[in-house]
Amino acid sequence: MIFGMVLCGVGFGVNLYYCLTNGIKHAADPVYPIMQYVLMFLVTVLLFILLLSILLFSSYIIDGKIFKTKFGFITSKYDTEKIQNVTLDRKTNKLTVAFENGEFIVIVVKQEWYENFIDALLQANPKIEYNVISLENDGTDKK
């Protein structure tokens, strides 16, 4: 995420450098360089804003019977009644939320928040099955 924002800044700087050094003097038709510079400035700024919004405004919210995921401008809503199970994989530190229709989403939160998140989901729907895949019993550890 941060790398993408740095890349946007570099792209903006390179475009600004070419805009200031070359300008539109050498072009036979000045419309094309102007469109190119404006488009490149617009793309780098919009991509930077998108990445920044995802970095700052990403969240998971459980509001009554609705489970919301927000990633910047992108918001998704799920009915907690349709959640079948939640699995915590200790090896990858990710939660997988599986729905009745076979779809699933993967959630990544701070490890300290797992219990609060699971408790909130279970309060919204006590029928949710909660599983933990531990490091000891995944079949790949050799002792």
C-alpha positions, 0 to 999 in steps of 0.5 A: 500500500505504502509502496503504491503511494510512493510509486504515485509520488514518483510518477507525479514527479517524473511527469512534472519533470518532463512537463517542465523540461520538455513542455509543449514547445517541440510538439507539432500539435500542442493538444496531444502533450497537454492531454498526456500531461493532464491525464498522467497527473490525473491518474497519479493523483486519483490513484494516490487518493484511492490508496490513501483512502483504503489505508485510512478508512478500512474497517469491519463493522458489525451493526445489528444483523448487518456485517459491513466491510469498508475499504476506502470508497468500497463498501460491502454489506452482508447479512449475519444470518447467512454466515455459516462459520468463521475459521481462524487460521493460526498459521496465516493469522486470517479469519475466513467467513463462510456463507450459506451459499458457499461464498467466503471472505477473508478478514485480516485484523490485528491479532488482539482484535480476534476475540472481540470481532468473533464475540460481536459476530456471535452476538449478532448470530449465535448459530455461527460455528467458530473453528480454529486451525492451530499450528500443532494439528495442521499436519505439516509440523514435524516434531 
